Amino acid sequence: MTDALPDNTGYVAAAYLVVFALVLLYLVIMARKLARLERELVELNELADARVAPERDRTGEEVGAR
Amino acid sequence: MRYGTRLTTLSLLTAATMTAALALAFFYAPMDADQGFMQKIFYVHVPLAIVALCGFVFGGVMAIQHLRTRDPRYDLRSYVAIHLSLVLGAGVLVTGAIWAKASWGHWWVWDEPTLVSFLIIFLLYATYQPLRFSIEDPERQARYASVFAITAGAFVPLNFVAVRLAQSYTHPRVFATADGGLPPRMQVAFLVSLAAFALLFVTLWRYEMTSKHASAQLRSLRRKLTADGDRGLPARGRSAAPSLPSP
């Protein structure tokens, strides 16, 4: 195959690289969205912990009072 | 519906098909007698164009479903398909320009119907996002965007037929030429390439749908966790992207 490679190999490489770069760019955008989702999930987890902790304390106090 | 189901299998299948397509294009398909090595651009440019155009039509079909059922999930499906097809369309234009430069010596040829018609379709769909963004009310935005997607989606096959009927034959044809089209080995490489890009489209579409669905689920969870309902949520603001209702 290499014997037949003409001068315009660069054009072929460029065309394939463009497609590769586009897919890569899309993956980068998806990765950013995933990171944002993870941040939100961490935030919600903290929010859930903050809600659960006072309830646990209250239950503990009630048990202690008995 | 959970869009993330079997996404790993789909991703692996896409990667395998894409590898096979590249191998077939470079090591199995014969060298073109006329264009030589640069004809290899065909295996990426043409499948990309077909998949992008089919994506626009799919967006139109989903828009019909949205108008029929008023289900916002169809609007989201249509939006993601059009958005993804635009990205692929940009790839088609760039790879086409590279191929034109290599074979005709010019980056762009204005009297070539296939090129110009694709550019018209691309520019038409490039107005889809600004159209959505210009309408604040989400319901009205979804309805208008669906009408646009249906009209533009119907234009795609019409445009394809019009180009086929055009007299210029400067642009290489894929199958339906008078002398029988592609040799069998080139046809195999082309069809595998087409399958690979179709799978890539489906995979990326599913990725984005999964992401949007997860966002909606998180929003709903936040609403349930915050005692004061929506007050804990950041204001959505104006957006071109549709938002799913809380499950």
Interface residues (C-beta under 8 A of the other chain):
Chain A: M1 A4 L5 P6 N8 T9 Y11 V12 A14 A15 Y16 V18 V19 L22 V23 Y26 M30 K33 L34 L37 E40 L41 L44 L47 A48 R51
Chain B: F26 F27 M31 G36 F37 M38 K40 I41 V44 H45 L48 V87 L88 A90 G91 V94 T95 I98 W99 K101 A102 L200 L204 Y207 E208 S211 A214 S215 L218 L221 R222 L225 T226 G232
